[in-house]
Amino acid sequence: MKFMVWNDFCFIWKSCVIILVIDTHTLLWWVNDTKYLSKHAKSVIDEAVRSKAVNVSCIRSWEITLLVERG
């Protein structure tokens, strides 16, 4: 398995399938459509979602809960 880190994304090559793994802030920026995410990054995530090649770790829900609790 090969890894290539690019900004907030980690692309994983496995049998010619690219899976996009998104960190917490990138997920929040994408969901909320904020200015912090570039147009290119948004299009990469949108395409990964359309092709069902995106992965969000279950720990993200815990991290988001902590962020919400902080205010």
Secondary structure, 3 states (H helix, E strand, C coil): CEEEEECCEEEEEECCEEEEEECHHHHHHHHHCCCCCCHHHHHHHHHHHHCCCEECCCHHHHHHHHHHHHC
